Amino acid sequence: MTGRGNSSNKTRRPDPRTSLRRDLNRYARREPGNASFWRSLSVLGSVGWPIVIATAGGALAGRWLHAHWNTGIWLTLLLVVAGAIGGMAIMWQLIQPRDR
């Protein structure tokens, strides 16, 4: 027996209309001029850019070194990975709470 007939195994799901009404009421009470969505979006963008810039910088530096020293693709891959790790370290520092 799978337990489908047993009423004690059923969990009650919240009504989606109730949560939608709650969210709409919260939105209606929102203060005019509140740009919390755009503020949070800008924070996400400012956190992601160090990873992108460091990774692209590693790729460009690897290609430049390849052109001068004929190292092959291994140095480019190494610098891309190092740039991504460095960008993640910078991102980690940005999102950590600061002690004052």
Secondary structure, DSSP 4 states (H G I P E B T S, - for coil): --STT-GGG--PPPPHHHHHHHHHHHHHTSPTT--HHHHHHHHHHHHHHHHHHHHHHHHHHHHHHHHHH---HHHHHHHHHHHHHHHHHHHHHHHSPPP-
